[in-house]
């Protein structure tokens, strides 16, 4: 096994720092776009609908899953999408912590 040098440790730290900075840049850009889209919707007179309460549960705005935690509802939502013939794979870039909060 090769010895660990100060240069290797610094290189690892800088690489990690660069990756973290890129993640933060992407998240900031995503947040800015979200706010702009929200403001555009307000300007267009669209209603504000928040389907998730402060405890992370779906509200009555999402009748089939009302009262269910958003993460606990995932399996039921996927099952319902498959039953409706909408089972194509979906991908998104939002990252979240185990607590469910975006970071």
N, C-alpha and C positions, 0 to 999 in steps of 0.2 A: 504494500500500500504506500502510495506517495505521501511524503510529509506535507502537513498543512502549513503553508507559509502565510505571512502577513499579507502579501500581495494577493494570494488566493482568497483570503477572508475579505479583504477590501473589494476585490473584484466581484465576489458573490454579493456583498452588501450593495454595491452600486447597481448591479444587474437587478437585484430585487427592488431597489428603490426606483429604478427606471420603469420596471413593470408596474409598480404601484402608482407611480405618477401617471402612466398611460391609462390605467384603470380609472383613476380619479378624473382625468381629462375627459374620458368617454362618459363617465357618470355625470359630470358637470354639463357637458353638451346635451346629454339626454334630458337633464333637468330643465335646461334652458328651452329646449324644444317643447317639452311638456307644458311649461308655463306659457310659451307663445301660443300653442294650440288652445290652451284654456282661454287665454285672452281673446283669441280670434273667435272662439265659440261664443263668448259673452258678447262681443261686438256684433255678432251675427244674430243675437237674440236667442241662442239655444239655451234650453233649461240646464241648470246644474243638477246632476244626479250623482249621488255618492252611494254606491251599492254596498259599501262596507262601513260598519260602525267602528267606534273607537276601541272595541275589544277584538276587532279582526273577524267579526262575523258578518255574513251577508245580511242585508236588510230586506224589507218587504219589496224593494225594487227588483229583487231576484227571487221571485216566488218559489221556484222548486228547491232552492237552497237556503231560504231565509232562516236565520238563527244558527246556521252551520258555520264553523270556522272555515275561512277561505282555503286553508291547506288541507283540512279534513274533507272538504268537499271535492277535492281534485279527482278522486277515484270515481265518484258519482258523476261528475261533469264529463270525464273521459268516457265512462260507460254510456251516458246519454248521447254524446257526440257520435260514438260508434253506432248506437242504435238508430240514429238519424242519418246514417250513411256519410257522416263527416269525420271519418277517422284518419284523414291524411295527417302525416306528421307535421307538427307545428314547432317552430323554433323562435326563441327570443333571446336577447342579450342582457336582459335585466338580471343583475346579481342580487342575491339576498342572503342575509345571515340566517342561521338556524332559527333565530327568534322570529324570522319573517320580515324583519325590517330591511329596507333597501340600504345598501351601502356602496 
